[in-house]
């Protein structure tokens, strides 16, 4: 994988190194995945909420492979991925 490709998959806002969690799972399927709506929608990991900024430095990509802190997420009718 090229460095430019890795930069598009792995963001700095993850709680742990992406890709070492359960196979086939992504950040989007994790219990800690959050979509924060302001003027635009930011995707964040709730495990690092204390370090969130209003900029892209703490954003994550929903398609990033899961980290080892991934937890199963049960969806309710009011929640959306």
C-alpha positions, 0 to 999 in steps of 0.5 A: 500500500502506498503512503498516500493510500494509507493516509486516506484510510488511517486518520489520527482520531482513532483510539488505537491503530486501525486494522488490528481489530476484527476482520471485516469490521470498520469504524462505522460498525463500532459502538464508539463511532459518532457523527457530530453535526455542525455546519458539516458532519464530522466522524469521531471516535467516542473513546478519544472524546476528551481530545476532540477538536473542531478540525479534521485532526481528530476525525476518523474515516467510517471505512477505516478497518476496526481497531482492537477496541472495536465493540459490537454496536446494536442499532435502535430505531433512533440511531443511524450508522 
